[in-house]
Amino acid sequence: MILSMIFSLFTAPLELIYWMKWVVSYAAIRAYNTFQVKRFGLYDLNALGDPVKLGFLVPNIEKELESPFPESHLQEAADEIVFYGVNSESECLLVRIARGCNQQADAWVYLKLGNGKTYYLMETKGFQQSLEGNSQSFSCGKLQMHYLCPMRRWRIFYCGMLKEISENNIKNEEVVFAKFVFLWKAGSDVYDCTLDTNLRGFASAMARSDWRVPFVPPIKNLVDALNIYGQSGVISGTVSINDGSDYEMYLFGAKIRSLGKSASFAGCKFTTILGSAPSNGLNFQLSNVSVPYTFKNLPFGFVVDPDGHLEAIKDLDISIKPVTDKQPQSLLKASFETGEQYELSGIITEPIVFYSGQGWSGFLELSFIEFRVSSRKGYGLILSGEVYDIPKRSRKPMSLPSCPESIPLTVQFTDATCQFGEVSGGKGSSLGKLTQLSQEDKTFIVPKGTVVTTAAYNQFLTMEILEAVKYLENVTYGNESGDVKSACKRVSSIIEQSSLPNKICHSIIEDLKDLFGDEVNQRKFAVRSSATGEDTSTMSAAGQMDTFLGVQGLKDIFSAVKKCWASQFGHIAVEYKRRNGQVLNSPMAVVIQDMVACEVSGVLFTCDPVTNNPSVITITANYGLGETVVSGSVEPDTFVLRKKDDGKLEVDDIIIGTKHQKIIMKDSGGTVIEDIDDQSKSESCLRKEDAERLGKLSLKIDSYYKSSRDIEWGMLEDKIYILQSRPVTNVAAVTDNEIKHEFDAPLRCENEYFSVANVGEVMPGASSPLGVDLMYKCFANVLKRDAINKGVPDNILSSRYYPNGILTFYNHMMMTAAEMITRYGYDTLKSKGMMVSIFGRIIDDPDLMSYAKEKCKDDSEQSIIAKMHQQLKDCWYLFSFDFGLEKAKEKIHNYHLDFLNLKTAKETFTAMMNACSDFDDALEAHVDSSTSSSDWNMIMFNILCQAKGSFDIDVYSDFARLLATSSDVESANVPQAMQFDVRSITWEMDPKLLVNLLQNMAGATKDESTKKDDNISNIFSELNVPLSFISKCWLRFVLPNCRRGVRAREATKSLCIKSFDHWRKGVRRLGKQMASEGRLPDEELIFFLTLDEISDLLNTRSPTIISRASHRRKIFPTLENYKFPEIMKGIPKPINDEEESADKYEFVADLTMKGTPVSVGVTKGYARVAISLEEASHLQSGEILITYSTDIGWSPYFPIVSGVVTELGGLISHGAVVSREYGLPCVVGLQGATKKFYTGDYVLLDGKKGILQRLPKPE
């Protein structure tokens, strides 16, 4: 008792001090948050006409945050990017790049495969590759990461060596060649550590720490240290080990971006848990951090729930029990809270230690963990470490030569100015860098020379040349009629015939005499074109412009310079520039280099030229000059060298080529081809020791440029001459697989359900990238406002950073089945209405419904008043859905397309973006009318169900009969196929499509169907469901409203299509302008760009964007042909992919399949299986059509068929609507029918029971 009192006397003051510090800290943090603008609070639903705030274009601040920061930032702060992901197969990936000053960087890779093998890379003294104008790329050694769209999509690429770790995490000596290409897609909003704060937790952590100044909270240190943001997301792509087959991985994880000031977290100790429960989508980052004199045990991080909602953690407790004799594995326990309490327990594997040298100096122990949280199994990583001190940084950045404002007419290779591509072009700048390296290394020689600069080229241009170039541009871009080849020849001819200005001639003479003295006229030179932008990682332009060898005498040199300048207007070079969206008249330099009469020459690759394996060096060689090797005119000798772990090289293979000819220099100037004698042919032209010398030298050049190189070399009298070095351009080439999946939405979990119902009919086939981008962004704001106004869950296109509810896979539009089912609650009348509206039936899949129930939010906490208020709102919307329809019609039909009258592409694009919200009224009207139409349909459906006492085939059949009474309204406004995709061709644009359609319909031979009786009493008598008097009264009230709903739905659908036609006209106008300005190779390519890419292209002419768009267009026909099941679990896969199409179904003589009846009637006849309209053109009168789905393009064939069967569809799908209009039996939802039935089968189709049955053929 006494001891307790004494203890209290001593601790009471400490407790009081703690709470005083807590109050001060709390007030300081709250004040900071109050006056600080949130850097991610960038979007506003009500900012009409603002394309950035409405999410049509990415804000510049997001681009800046996701891009590498400038050198000034690196002097005192971190610039670090980390991606990680795990899945239920215990597969895992973590990649990190931390940038330092003077182009230094750290790279970490941790890769765990499903076969149990683990690989890692720790490169703490690596260097960033030259960005070459790519301001969005992080790189270190062979690891590259860059954003495709900031905060939304990243590309992660590695092609290099990894060390393998044994099962007990002992690092062995085995090194493997690994190559992986991953795409990261955001799966949540952004968590900003400094502003999405846990006020109480942060205040407690600060109060627990000592402060340097009493009662002055270190709020600045806290903010500077925690300059971190993160997002959950998915990582998908392929991995190959040692050139093995590609191994697909799909991982759930996060991106973490650290920008904190180094001084603010010196001495920091931290523990971070990165975890995910792939079975339900729970994802989290939990960190506990202590920094001396700032905070102690500070909890921060976020939890992303299975619906994608992000919450900052409020409390965190982590405990780790280390390994003991009785306990072979470390145990982990964590308790954390957002608005919900979570308990985590699991096991920790043996750690791997990584060391950091950039951003922060210290170590980190990384371990794979398996755990259980919220009764779910999860996987992840735990990272524990310590920051020793502030990293040693150079006081000043490494001095780099700056490009002079006034560029001289010529520069020698030894001049620092020569190293700038804008001065000396691609070849010239490379020779300048090689010359500098040769002066430092002394093991090789770069032949002397000078560069006639881009400034000389600009001075050379005359009005006559510029006018000829302008004509060439107009012809090439389609602005003027004419022959491109003739225009090219005309420009080249004028340039070659023009005189070289005296100033340029004198400058060339002065440089050459300075280098070679009086021997200038006796020397032989190589005169090479050196265009800006060539010989880079994005554009090579190899062999497209001229090179002249063995040029002798000043007169011939001057002539060769002009011919080089003229060669950029050769037809091949012009076409290359046009295809890459570049200006035709680009600044161009010319290299004049002393020629060496090499005995042996060739090309060297510092990686395998096919697989890009960096442990392989490939040397090709031939006698004489290297042109025979470069041009591929002879088969050279090939040497394959391998880099060993100890850094040594050994010759792995020597392949003797036929090398029947060689090129040598003539004494009189120029070159000549000579035959090689038989003995020399049979021998290697290069000694083994010389190959090893070349290999060692190539490693130095590779390291100097910090990228794999393609090197031209020569040898004379045992000396090595390096003639050129360019990057290997195909190392990080974009793959077909990543283009196919580029716009795939992120999965929330491994068991997510997707469906192509409804959207698969409105948008059959693949949509263009621009079409997808526009649809998402147009509907996102409308649906978000609709959710707010109607008080429903905001689970469809609710985020600016990732799609949900409506999304794409393989560019095909799909829906998340659970979100659609539960948008209006679980097992409610409205939710059933949504099912019937989308799927054409009530879903009875127990697994799907169980998953949907988990996703549904419980509204039991709502008060009675709130529920009554919601019901009143629902009732109002049920009757008022078409009140604003006429106003919306007037606005859309009278809209003036002002953006069609502007002169430049930039003006047109700006005007279109400013009009981004002008068509929201039409979209809002369609959302309202579609929702209310499905509600009225469901009320009618429910009346039939209650009358029958259950859901059965009679209910569906009678429901279809009642809907048939308004079929004239239903089909009247059925849209032309794919009109929501701005790429599609409309009848207005090409009337031939409509003419062909009308001709087909006029040629139909089937007799006119008898019009169904529309009298309600007569209809009631035809129904199978027994109706009571009350039921009939209800139906008399409901049925007219159903018809009203159908009319409004179809009318507003037409308005939506009209709105997208306005967009279509604007996009096509923009495409033509961009093509006429040479920004696009052709106007159609605009549909394979996103809005952000169009914006970037208008400012940069990036060839990378053009190349990616061209690749998308190349792959698009493959995507268009893909078909998908109606409902899919997990990652969607096309059913007609190459692997799937090989499946053979066993023939069953009396096969019977059951689907959903949507139009009554019974018929027998021969089947016609037709997947495409081309196959449908073979339909014969009276055949039963069996297809995947139908749209307006199929309408001409309905008058001649006797019945319709589709794999997709519902009660209000195109096939159902038109079948009811023609009185045809129709059954939908027969998954696999197109594979199990064959053209020529004799079948029975029962549109009342929903049956398709194979029958014996009649005799």
Sequence and secondary structure as in RCSB ss.txt:
>XXXX:A:sequence
MILSMIFSLFTAPLELIYWMKWVVSYAAIRAYNTFQVKRFGLYDLNALGDPVKLGFLVPNIEKELESPFPESHLQ
EAADEIVFYGVNSESECLLVRIARGCNQQADAWVYLKLGNGKTYYLMETKGFQQSLEGNSQSFSCGKLQMHYLCP
MRRWRIFYCGMLKEISENNIKNEEVVFAKFVFLWKAGSDVYDCTLDTNLRGFASAMARSDWRVPFVPPIKNLVDA
LNIYGQSGVISGTVSINDGSDYEMYLFGAKIRSLGKSASFAGCKFTTILGSAPSNGLNFQLSNVSVPYTFKNLPF
GFVVDPDGHLEAIKDLDISIKPVTDKQPQSLLKASFETGEQYELSGIITEPIVFYSGQGWSGFLELSFIEFRVSS
RKGYGLILSGEVYDIPKRSRKPMSLPSCPESIPLTVQFTDATCQFGEVSGGKGSSLGKLTQLSQEDKTFIVPKGT
VVTTAAYNQFLTMEILEAVKYLENVTYGNESGDVKSACKRVSSIIEQSSLPNKICHSIIEDLKDLFGDEVNQRKF
AVRSSATGEDTSTMSAAGQMDTFLGVQGLKDIFSAVKKCWASQFGHIAVEYKRRNGQVLNSPMAVVIQDMVACEV
SGVLFTCDPVTNNPSVITITANYGLGETVVSGSVEPDTFVLRKKDDGKLEVDDIIIGTKHQKIIMKDSGGTVIED
IDDQSKSESCLRKEDAERLGKLSLKIDSYYKSSRDIEWGMLEDKIYILQSRPVTNVAAVTDNEIKHEFDAPLRCE
NEYFSVANVGEVMPGASSPLGVDLMYKCFANVLKRDAINKGVPDNILSSRYYPNGILTFYNHMMMTAAEMITRYG
YDTLKSKGMMVSIFGRIIDDPDLMSYAKEKCKDDSEQSIIAKMHQQLKDCWYLFSFDFGLEKAKEKIHNYHLDFL
NLKTAKETFTAMMNACSDFDDALEAHVDSSTSSSDWNMIMFNILCQAKGSFDIDVYSDFARLLATSSDVESANVP
QAMQFDVRSITWEMDPKLLVNLLQNMAGATKDESTKKDDNISNIFSELNVPLSFISKCWLRFVLPNCRRGVRARE
ATKSLCIKSFDHWRKGVRRLGKQMASEGRLPDEELIFFLTLDEISDLLNTRSPTIISRASHRRKIFPTLENYKFP
EIMKGIPKPINDEEESADKYEFVADLTMKGTPVSVGVTKGYARVAISLEEASHLQSGEILITYSTDIGWSPYFPI
VSGVVTELGGLISHGAVVSREYGLPCVVGLQGATKKFYTGDYVLLDGKKGILQRLPKPE
>XXXX:A:secstr
 HHHHHHHHHHHHHHHHHHHHHHHHHHHHHHHHHHS  TT    TT TT TTTTTSS  HHHHHHHS   HHHHT
TB  EEEEEEE TTS EEEEEEEE GGGEEEEEEEEE TTS EEEEEEEEEE    TT TTEEEETTEEEEEEET
TTEEEEEEEEEEEEE TT  EEEEEEEEEEEEEEEE S  EETTTS  HHHHHHHHHHS  SSTT   HHHHHHH
T EEEEEEEEEEEEEETT   EEEEEEEEEEEE  BGGGGTT EEEEEEEEETTTTEEEEEEEEEETTTEEEEEE
EEEE TTS EEE SEEEEEEE   SS SSEEEEEEEESSSEEEEEEEE   EEEEE SSSEEEEEEEEEEEEETT
EEEEEEEEEEEEEE     SS        SS  SEEETTSGGGG HHHHHHHHHHHHHHHHHHHHH SSB   EE
EE HHHHHHH  HHHHHHHHHHHHHHTTSS S HHHHHHHHHHHHHHS   HHHHHHHHHHHHHHHGGGTTT  E
EEEEEETT SSSS   TTSS EEEEE SHHHHHHHHHHHHHHTTSHHHHHHHHHTT  SS  EEEEEEE    SE
EEEEESS TTT  TTEEEEEEEEB THHHHHT S  EEEEEEE TTS EEEEEEE     EEEEE TTSSEEEEE
  HHHHHS SS HHHHHHHHHHHHHHHHHHTS EEEEEEEETTEEEEEEEEE TTTT   HHHHHHTT    SST
T EEE TTHHHHS SB  HHHHHHHHHHHHHHHHHHHHHHT    SS  SSS  SEEEETTEEEEEHHHHHHTT 
SSSHHHHHHHHHHHSS    HHHHHHHHHHS   TTS HHHHHHHHHHHHHHHHHTTTTHHHHHHHHHT   GGG
G SSHHHHHHHHHHTTTTTHHHHHHHHHHHHHHHHHHHHHHHHHHHHHTS  HHHHHHHHHHHHTTHHHHHHT  
 TTTTSTTS  TTT HHHHHHHHHHHHT  S         HHHHHHH SS   HHHHHHHHHHHHHHHHHHHHHH
HHHHHHHHHHHHHHHHHHHHHHHHHHTTSSSSGGGGGGS HHHHHHHHHH  HHHHHHHHHHHHHHHHHHT    
SEEESS   TTSHHHHT      TT EEE EEEE  EEEEEEEE SSHHHHTT  TT EEEES   GGGGGGTTT
 SEEEESS  TTSHHHHHHHHHT  EEE  TTHHHHS TT EEEEETTTTEEEEE    
